[in-house]
Amino acid sequence: MQAVVLAGGLATRMRPRTLTVPKAMLEVAGRPFVDWQLERLAACGIRDVVFCVAFLAEQIQEHVGDGSRFGVRVRYANEGEKLLGTAGAIRRAHEEKPLEPTFLVTYGDSYLPFDYAEPLRILEAHDD
């Protein structure tokens, strides 16, 4: 199963902290938020994660790497200097390497206490 994580925004509401640190890298309970998020996705059975990044992307890339220490495979799609928005980021990721026919999209600042893979399983079960 594949998840696309949108983590390229400027995080203006979190300034001044996010002038030098991307929102996904802000600490929550002593660890970067992205650690919690990737561990949750892996616990739900998601093994393939595409990070759509832009602003301060190198910090996320250096910290997360290939994702193996979180139990996932991570690749990055960088929007570059001009932010593309939600649909543009997903389109860029797909153009660089086609996404799976069915994938989950979540934001790089979202953590929900549910099984992220369940909606994908439901779709698959009703694929008529």
Secondary structure as GFF3:
##gff-version 3
##sequence-region A 1 128
A	DSSP	beta_strand	2	7	.	.	.	ID=ss1
A	DSSP	three_ten_helix	12	14	.	.	.	ID=ss2
A	DSSP	three_ten_helix	17	19	.	.	.	ID=ss3
A	DSSP	three_ten_helix	23	25	.	.	.	ID=ss4
A	DSSP	beta_strand	27	28	.	.	.	ID=ss5
A	DSSP	beta_strand	31	32	.	.	.	ID=ss6
A	DSSP	alpha_helix	33	43	.	.	.	ID=ss7
A	DSSP	beta_strand	48	53	.	.	.	ID=ss8
A	DSSP	alpha_helix	57	64	.	.	.	ID=ss9
A	DSSP	three_ten_helix	68	70	.	.	.	ID=ss10
A	DSSP	beta_strand	73	78	.	.	.	ID=ss11
A	DSSP	alpha_helix	85	96	.	.	.	ID=ss12
A	DSSP	beta_strand	104	107	.	.	.	ID=ss13
A	DSSP	alpha_helix	118	125	.	.	.	ID=ss14
###
